[in-house]
Amino acid sequence: PVAPPFGAEPLDAELDEPPTKNERASSRPNPVLNIEADIASEVKKLPQLEVPTSPGVDEAAKPARAPSPAPAAAGVAAVEVVAHPAPTLRLLLSFIVDALVLALFTLGLGFLVMTLGKAPPLPSGLGLLDQLAMRMSETPKLVGASAVLAAGLGAAYSTLFAVALSGRTIGRLVAGLRLVDKTGSSPSAFRALLRSLFALLSLGLGGLGFWSGLFNVKSQTLHDKLCSTFVVRLGPSRT
């Protein structure tokens, strides 16, 4: 056999030399690394969840969402309502009807007050104004009580009917009119009551507050202007 050069190790020794302990340990697969790789692959398979951002996070950095489609209207159709200021004749008719109804209530209330107050009987053959003058001179307290109750009855009549009949009194119901606020809806109970109280002011001015509605473009009485209400007729015609 040929001797190896000086300083070189024999080739057979390099090939046949067994691996050391460190070399054998490094050649083995690391079980910890394999477990971590399996966990990472399983996490990637999980669905991505949105994490709620804290109040300090910039909303512009978040991915934009596609807008959800608006729900379709379930067979709701728009309805156009046409309203005009109350025609003068219809407004006058409603005034007359309401005045007659309140007069009947007031007479009944006055008769009840006089009966309960034991007012002395009046002589026969007197007219209405004469009877009223005698009552005022003989029983002024009963007449004053009747007047106060009549004013309260008128305010209650206007308020309750406006709320119960959606802005209509008996007179407006006969004339085909309706009381609305500036939004076009029936007035609230508070607004209807406030309007009724201001109507007493219109009556106290000799009825001028009512008559102003007959010569107003918007058919507004004094108490309507003070409360931002309108008496209107629904429909395309002003007659």
C-alpha positions in Angstrom: 0.0 0.0 0.0 1.0 3.6 -0.8 1.9 5.6 2.2 0.0 8.9 2.7 1.9 12.1 2.3 3.5 13.5 5.4 1.0 15.3 7.7 -2.1 13.8 6.0 -4.4 11.5 7.9 -5.3 8.2 6.4 -8.5 8.3 4.2 -9.8 5.1 5.7 -9.6 6.7 9.1 -11.8 9.6 8.0 -14.4 7.4 6.5 -14.6 4.9 9.3 -14.4 7.4 12.2 -17.7 7.1 14.2 -19.7 10.4 14.9 -19.3 12.1 18.2 -22.0 12.5 20.9 -22.6 16.2 19.9 -22.9 15.3 16.2 -25.5 12.5 17.0 -27.6 14.9 19.1 -27.6 17.6 16.4 -28.7 15.2 13.7 -31.9 14.3 15.6 -35.1 16.2 14.9 -36.1 18.7 17.6 -39.6 17.8 18.9 -40.2 21.3 20.4 -39.7 22.9 17.0 -42.0 20.4 15.4 -44.8 21.1 17.9 -44.5 24.9 17.4 -44.7 24.5 13.6 -47.8 22.3 14.0 -49.4 25.0 16.2 -48.6 27.8 13.8 -50.1 25.8 10.9 -53.3 25.1 12.9 -53.7 28.8 13.9 -53.5 29.8 10.2 -56.4 27.6 9.5 -58.6 29.3 12.0 -61.1 32.1 10.8 -59.9 35.6 11.2 -61.8 37.5 13.9 -62.2 41.2 14.2 -60.7 42.6 17.4 -62.6 45.7 18.8 -60.4 48.7 18.8 -59.9 50.9 21.9 -61.1 54.5 21.9 -57.7 55.8 21.2 -57.2 53.8 17.9 -57.5 55.7 14.7 -60.6 54.6 12.8 -59.1 55.5 9.5 -56.5 52.7 9.9 -59.3 50.0 10.1 -60.2 48.2 6.9 -63.3 49.7 5.3 -66.4 47.6 5.4 -68.9 47.2 2.6 -72.1 49.0 3.4 -74.9 46.7 4.3 -77.9 46.9 1.9 -80.8 49.0 3.2 -83.9 47.0 4.0 -86.5 47.3 1.3 -89.7 49.0 2.3 -92.4 46.4 2.9 -95.1 47.7 0.7 -95.1 51.2 2.2 -96.2 53.9 -0.3 -95.8 57.6 0.1 -99.0 59.6 0.5 -99.3 63.2 -0.5 -101.5 65.3 1.7 -102.8 68.6 0.3 -104.1 71.2 2.8 -105.3 74.7 2.2 -106.2 77.6 4.6 -109.8 77.3 5.6 -112.2 79.1 3.2 -114.0 82.0 4.8 -117.5 80.5 4.6 -116.5 77.2 6.0 -114.6 79.0 8.8 -117.7 81.1 9.6 -119.9 78.0 9.6 -117.6 76.3 12.1 -117.7 79.4 14.3 -121.5 79.4 14.3 -121.9 75.7 15.0 -119.4 75.8 17.9 -121.0 78.9 19.3 -124.5 77.3 19.2 -123.1 74.1 20.9 -121.4 76.2 23.6 -124.5 78.3 24.1 -126.6 75.3 24.8 -124.0 74.0 27.3 -123.7 77.4 28.9 -127.5 77.8 29.4 -127.7 74.4 30.9 -124.8 75.1 33.2 -126.3 78.5 34.2 -129.6 77.0 35.0 -127.9 74.4 37.2 -125.9 77.0 39.0 -129.0 79.2 39.6 -131.0 76.2 40.8 -128.3 75.0 43.2 -127.7 78.6 44.4 -131.4 79.0 45.1 -131.8 82.2 43.1 -135.2 83.9 43.4 -137.6 83.3 40.5 -137.9 86.0 37.8 -141.2 87.7 36.9 -142.7 86.4 33.7 -142.8 88.4 30.5 -139.2 89.5 30.6 -136.9 89.3 27.6 -133.5 87.6 27.7 -131.5 90.8 28.3 -133.9 91.9 31.0 -133.6 88.5 32.7 -129.8 88.7 32.5 -129.8 92.3 33.9 -132.0 91.3 36.8 -129.9 88.3 37.6 -126.7 90.4 37.6 -128.3 92.9 39.9 -129.9 90.4 42.3 -127.4 87.5 42.3 -124.1 88.9 41.0 -122.1 86.1 42.6 -124.1 83.4 40.9 -123.8 85.2 37.6 -120.0 85.5 38.1 -119.7 81.9 39.0 -121.7 80.9 35.9 -119.4 83.1 33.7 -116.3 81.5 35.1 -117.7 78.0 34.6 -118.8 78.8 31.1 -115.3 80.0 30.2 -113.8 76.8 31.6 -116.4 74.8 29.7 -115.5 76.5 26.5 -111.8 75.9 27.0 -112.4 72.3 27.9 -114.7 71.8 24.9 -112.1 73.2 22.4 -109.2 71.3 24.0 -110.9 67.9 24.4 -112.5 67.8 21.0 -109.3 69.0 19.3 -107.4 66.1 20.9 -110.0 63.4 20.7 -111.1 64.2 17.1 -107.6 65.0 15.7 -107.9 68.8 15.6 -111.7 69.0 15.0 -114.5 70.3 17.1 -118.1 69.7 16.2 -118.1 72.9 14.2 -115.0 72.0 12.3 -116.3 68.5 11.7 -119.5 69.9 10.1 -117.4 72.4 8.0 -114.8 69.8 7.0 -112.0 71.6 8.7 -109.1 70.6 10.8 -106.7 72.3 13.3 -103.0 71.6 12.7 -99.7 72.9 14.0 -96.9 74.2 11.8 -95.7 70.7 11.1 -99.1 69.7 9.7 -99.9 67.4 12.5 -102.8 67.6 15.0 -101.8 69.9 17.9 -100.6 68.3 21.2 -102.8 68.5 24.3 -100.7 71.3 25.7 -100.9 73.3 22.6 -104.6 72.8 22.2 -105.1 73.9 25.8 -102.9 77.0 25.3 -104.9 77.9 22.2 -108.2 77.5 24.1 -107.0 79.9 26.8 -105.8 82.4 24.3 -109.3 82.0 22.6 -110.7 83.5 25.8 -108.6 86.5 25.2 -109.9 86.8 21.6 -113.4 86.6 23.0 -112.6 89.2 25.7 -111.6 91.7 23.0 -115.2 91.7 21.8 -114.7 88.7 19.5 -112.2 90.6 17.3 -109.7 87.8 17.7 -112.2 85.4 16.1 -113.3 87.8 13.3 -109.6 88.4 12.3 -109.5 84.9 11.0 -112.2 85.6 8.4 -110.0 88.4 6.8 -106.7 86.7 7.1 -104.9 85.0 4.1 -103.9 82.0 6.3 -107.3 82.0 8.1 -105.6 82.5 11.4 -107.4 83.9 14.4 -105.5 85.8 17.0 -105.1 82.7 19.2 -104.0 80.7 16.2 -101.2 83.2 15.6 -100.1 83.2 19.2 -99.9 79.4 19.2 -98.7 78.8 15.7 -101.7 76.8 14.7 -103.8 76.8 11.5 -107.3 75.8 10.6 -107.1 74.1 7.2 -109.2 72.1 4.8 -107.7 68.9 3.4 -108.1 68.4 -0.3 -107.2 70.1 -3.6 -110.0 72.7 -3.5 -110.5 75.9 -1.5 -114.3 76.0 -1.8 
